[in-house]
């Protein structure tokens, strides 16, 4: 089973997304903040991280730390999402290590497509 970490500060959003991700066959855990996510990744090494990109410096640092902890291995696939499109942030995030970037609102079909596109799921 593919392990997944969801990071979003909004408890309602986590509550909405966890069943969607579990319904795709992912074994999910959730954290509210990126700092908690880094600790989780260090201990559990999830296959995929889905994170709301709200704070540009925090997202950049998170991606840097994920790469650092991977230590040359293929680290987790990181999918970011945001409420509003910001092409500069999307491009910078991809260059810094994110596999994909989604804009809200998104549904099961889009998340499945992005996970398949990133090589996390194959159906």
Backbone torsions as a table, in degrees:
resi	resn	phi	psi	omega
1	UNK	NA	140.9	179.9
2	UNK	-79.9	127.1	179.0
3	UNK	-90.7	142.8	-174.5
4	UNK	-136.4	140.6	171.9
5	UNK	-116.8	125.8	175.9
6	UNK	-104.4	129.6	178.1
7	UNK	-123.3	116.2	177.3
8	UNK	-157.0	131.6	-178.7
9	UNK	-69.0	-23.1	-176.1
10	UNK	-86.2	114.7	-177.8
11	UNK	-62.5	-37.1	178.7
12	UNK	-64.8	-41.0	179.0
13	UNK	-66.0	-42.4	175.2
14	UNK	-59.8	-41.9	179.0
15	UNK	-63.6	-30.7	178.2
16	UNK	-79.3	-39.7	-174.5
17	UNK	-81.0	-32.2	-178.0
18	UNK	-57.9	-47.1	177.7
19	UNK	-64.5	-35.1	178.0
20	UNK	-62.0	-46.5	-178.5
21	UNK	-69.5	-41.3	177.0
22	UNK	-62.7	-36.3	178.3
23	UNK	-65.8	-18.3	175.9
24	UNK	-89.4	1.7	178.6
25	UNK	92.1	14.2	179.1
26	UNK	-90.4	141.5	173.5
27	UNK	-89.6	104.7	-167.0
28	UNK	-106.1	143.3	166.8
29	UNK	-126.4	160.2	-179.5
30	UNK	-137.2	148.3	175.2
31	UNK	-137.7	154.7	-177.8
32	UNK	-84.7	-35.2	-173.0
33	UNK	-125.8	155.5	-178.9
34	UNK	-59.8	-37.7	-179.7
35	UNK	-60.1	-42.8	177.3
36	UNK	-64.5	-36.1	179.7
37	UNK	-65.0	-39.0	178.3
38	UNK	-62.8	-44.4	178.3
39	UNK	-62.1	-42.3	178.3
40	UNK	-61.4	-45.4	-179.0
41	UNK	-61.9	-39.4	-179.5
42	UNK	-63.7	-36.9	-177.8
43	UNK	-86.5	-34.4	-169.4
44	UNK	-116.6	-16.9	178.6
45	UNK	47.3	69.3	178.8
46	UNK	-67.2	156.8	178.1
47	UNK	-75.6	-34.1	-177.3
48	UNK	-140.8	144.5	175.0
49	UNK	-122.3	128.5	175.6
50	UNK	-116.3	119.7	-169.7
51	UNK	-136.2	138.2	173.3
52	UNK	-78.1	124.8	-179.0
53	UNK	-93.7	90.5	-177.0
54	UNK	-101.2	-36.2	-175.1
55	UNK	-118.7	111.1	-173.9
56	UNK	-54.4	-50.4	179.4
57	UNK	-61.8	-39.3	179.8
58	UNK	-66.6	-39.5	178.4
59	UNK	-65.2	-44.2	179.2
60	UNK	-60.4	-45.1	179.9
61	UNK	-65.7	-39.7	178.2
62	UNK	-60.3	-47.9	179.4
63	UNK	-62.0	-38.4	177.7
64	UNK	-63.0	-44.6	-178.8
65	UNK	-68.7	-35.6	176.4
66	UNK	-61.9	-45.7	177.8
67	UNK	-62.9	-41.5	-179.5
68	UNK	-61.2	-47.2	-178.3
69	UNK	-69.6	-23.0	176.8
70	UNK	-69.1	-26.5	173.5
71	UNK	50.0	50.6	177.3
72	UNK	87.7	-18.1	176.1
73	UNK	-80.1	166.4	173.3
74	UNK	-71.8	112.3	-179.2
75	UNK	-80.2	-173.2	179.5
76	UNK	-66.4	150.8	173.3
77	UNK	-77.1	129.7	-178.3
78	UNK	-111.4	122.2	173.6
79	UNK	-112.5	124.9	179.1
80	UNK	-104.4	154.4	173.1
81	UNK	-142.8	157.5	-178.0
82	UNK	-146.7	164.0	179.5
83	UNK	-77.9	-33.6	-175.2
84	UNK	-131.8	146.2	179.8
85	UNK	-70.7	136.2	174.7
86	UNK	-144.2	94.3	-172.3
87	UNK	-59.6	-32.3	178.5
88	UNK	-64.5	-45.1	179.1
89	UNK	-67.8	-37.5	178.4
90	UNK	-60.7	-52.0	-179.2
91	UNK	-61.3	-44.4	179.8
92	UNK	-63.8	-40.3	-179.4
93	UNK	-65.0	-39.1	178.0
94	UNK	-65.2	-43.9	178.5
95	UNK	-63.2	-29.7	-178.5
96	UNK	-86.3	-4.1	174.5
97	UNK	127.7	-7.3	176.8
98	UNK	-70.8	140.6	-179.9
99	UNK	-81.2	-36.5	-176.0
100	UNK	-148.8	163.1	177.5
101	UNK	-138.9	127.8	179.8
102	UNK	-117.7	148.4	173.9
103	UNK	-104.5	139.6	176.1
104	UNK	-78.9	150.6	-0.2
105	UNK	-81.3	146.2	174.3
106	UNK	-130.4	159.1	-177.2
107	UNK	-123.8	-176.5	-177.7
108	UNK	-56.6	-44.1	-177.0
109	UNK	-62.1	-42.2	-179.9
110	UNK	-68.1	-43.9	179.5
111	UNK	-62.8	-43.7	177.5
112	UNK	-59.3	-46.1	178.9
113	UNK	-58.4	-46.9	-178.2
114	UNK	-64.9	-40.3	178.1
115	UNK	-66.5	-38.4	176.1
116	UNK	-68.1	-42.3	179.4
117	UNK	-61.7	-35.1	179.9
118	UNK	-83.6	-3.2	178.0
119	UNK	82.5	13.3	-179.0
120	UNK	-81.0	-42.9	179.7
121	UNK	-120.5	147.0	172.5
122	UNK	-132.4	122.1	179.5
123	UNK	-118.6	NA	NA
